[in-house]
Amino acid sequence: MRILVVEDDPSLLGIIRGVFESESFQTDTAETGDDGYFMAQQAIYDLIVLDVMLPGMSGVDIVRSLQSSGHSVPIILLTAKDAVKDRVAGLDAGADDYITKPFAVEELLARSRAVLRRRGTLGAEGDLIYGPYRLSPATREAFIGETLLALTSTEFVLLEFMVCNLDRILTREQIFDRVWGFESRAGITAVDVYVHHLRKKLAAAGAEHCIRTIRGIGFMLKGEIDV
């Protein structure tokens, strides 16, 4: 899964990033509100951890702007102990949870997992479970029903992103940014190549036609398939 952390303290930002990466979360970071909002708008994240007090846009402003533009990504706010008004404003704006500084990293991880479980993204054992699809980020194993899929690392990340966005249209740009990253030198045609590979492996497991091509836009993974 991919997480965006927006925090203006470089030391704390590095700690949070290291903690999430140690738990197999892909983690991107930003140190200003404006940069964080721009990255969040790409709609490639499963969770955003967001400081309230940031240079540029505040965390609460980011939550409001994302909600007003239709983004439904789960958000956890980082606040100071005495910032009650900020916490209330953030939750009212649409944030899912908050944690006060200073905090134990174990608490941040536990709250992150809890938010993802409430959103239906994370199973009790840390697996991603949607309909017939089950993915284990820790072992990089993917299943349709009880059938294990033989996926490469890139194919796994691609399927993971699609599973987290079942029945939603994903643009080629969104897929490219999520799977290959903003700074990748690969061409965007890599998206079509890997979708083709993934389709063949899903079909071999009895899930034909589960990835729809949305002409001129991108692709959509269907939530209901015959297996």
N, C-alpha and C positions, 0 to 999 in steps of 0.2 A: 504494500500500500504506500501511497505517497502523501507526505505531510509537508505543509508550509508553516514555518516558524517565523514570526515577525517580532523582533526584539531589538531595541537600540543599544543594549549593553553587550558589546562583543564577547566578553567573557562568559556571561550567562547564555548567550546565543550558542556559543561553541559547546557548552556543557549539554544544553538541551538537544542540540543536533547529535552529539555523540551518544547520548542515551537512546534516542530513537533509532539511530543507525545500528546500535548494538542489539536492538530488538528486531532487526530486519526490516525497518521502515525506511523507504527512500525519503530523504529529507532535503528540502530546499529552504533557503533562508533569505531574509531581507532585513535591513536595519532602519528603514524609514517607512512611514505610513504610505507614502505615494508609491514606492517600489512594491510594497506588500500588496497594495490594492491592485496594481497592474498585474502582478503575478496571479493573484486570486481570481481575477477576471478571466484568466485562460481556461478556467473550469476543468482543471486536470488533477485536483487534489481531493483526497478522501477526508481530510481533517485539516483545520487551520488552528494553530496556537498563536494567540495574538495579544501582545502587550497593549494596555489601554493608552498609556502615555508614550506617544511616538513623535518624532520630528515629522512635520507635514500633517497628513490626515491622522486623526486619533483612531484608536482601535474601535471606539463606539461608532465613529463616522464610517469606518470601513464596513462594520456589520450592517449599518443602516443602508449603505449604498449597495452592498451585495444583495440584501433582502429585496430592495426596491427594484433591482434589475433581474430578479428571478433566480438567483443562485441559492441553492439549498444545502451547501456544504456545511457539515458540523463545525462549530467554532467553540473553542475554549479560550476565555479571557484570562490574562495574567494581570492582577491588580495589586495595589498596595493595601496593607491591612486596614487603613483608615479610609479607603476610597469607597465608602458605601454607596454614594450617589452614582459613581461610575459603574459599580457592579449592577445596580438596579437599572441604570440606563442601558447597559449592554445587554442584560437579559431581556428587558422590554423590547430592545431593538431586534432581538432574534438569536442571540448567542445561546448555546446549549448548556454551558457550564462556566464556572470561573474557579480560579485557584489563587490564593493570596501569597504574595512574596513576604519572607522567604519560604520556600517549600521544599519538601523532599522529592527527589526525582521519582521515587517509587510511587508517590501520590499522583504525580503528573501522569505517569504511565497507566496507573489504575483508572484514573478519571478518563483518560483517552480511550482506553479499552471499553469502559462503561458507556461512553457516548457513542462509540461505534457499534456496540451491541444494541443500544436503544434504537439506533437508526437502521438496524437490521443488516449491518455490513459485516460484523464479526461474530463468529460463533463462540460458544463457551470455551472451546479448546484453542481459540485463536484462528480457526479456519474461516474462510470466506464461504458462505453458503447462501446461494440464491437458486430457488427452484431445483433443477437437476444438477446444477453445477456446484462442485465443492473444491476449493483450492486451499492448500496449506502453504502459506508464505515461508514458514520455517524450513520446510523440506523441499519446496519448489515442486510439489506434486499436485496434479490436477485430475479431477475425476468427473465423468458424466455418469450419474448413477453409481454403479460399482466398477465402471470401466476406467482404468488408469490410462491417461493420455501421455504419450512419449513426446514431451515438448522441449524445445531448446529454451535457454534462459530468456531470450527476446520474445519467443512465442508465449511463454508463461506470463510475462509482464503485459503483453498485449491482451491476452485472455483475461487477466486479472482486471485491467482497466475496463474492459467491456462488461465483465460480470458485475462490476460495481456500478455500471450504468445500463443495466438491462432495459431494453425497450426504449432507449434514448438514442437519438441520432448523435453520433460523434463525428466531428469534422476531421478531415485528414490532418489539419494543423494541430488540433487537440491531441490526436493520437500520436503524432510525431513528437510533440513537446513532452508528452507523458512518457513515452517508451524510449525515445532516443535523447531527449533533453534539449534545452534551449541552445546549447553551444555545440551540438553535434554537427559534424561535417558531412554526415550522410544526406542524401537527397530525399525529398519527400516521397519520391516513387518507392522508397523502401516500405512505406505503409502498405501499398497495394501488393507488393511482393510477399510480405509476411502475412497479410490477411489471406492471400491465396494459399500459403503453406498451412495456416491454421485451419482454413476451411477443409482442406484435404484430410487433416488429422481428425477433425470433428466428424466428418462424414464417415471415416473408417470406424469410428466408435458408435455409429448409428444415428448421428445428429446432422443429417444433411439439411442444407438450406436454412441453417439457424442464423447465419450472418447475412443480412440483407445489404445490398448496395443501394445507397440513396444517391441517385445520379446527380453529379455535379457538386455533391456536398461531402459524403463520407459513407459511414457504415453504421449498422445497428445490429446488436445481438438480441435475438428474440428470447423471451423468458420462458415460453412454452414450446417444447419440442417433443417429438415422438422418439423415445429411446427403447 
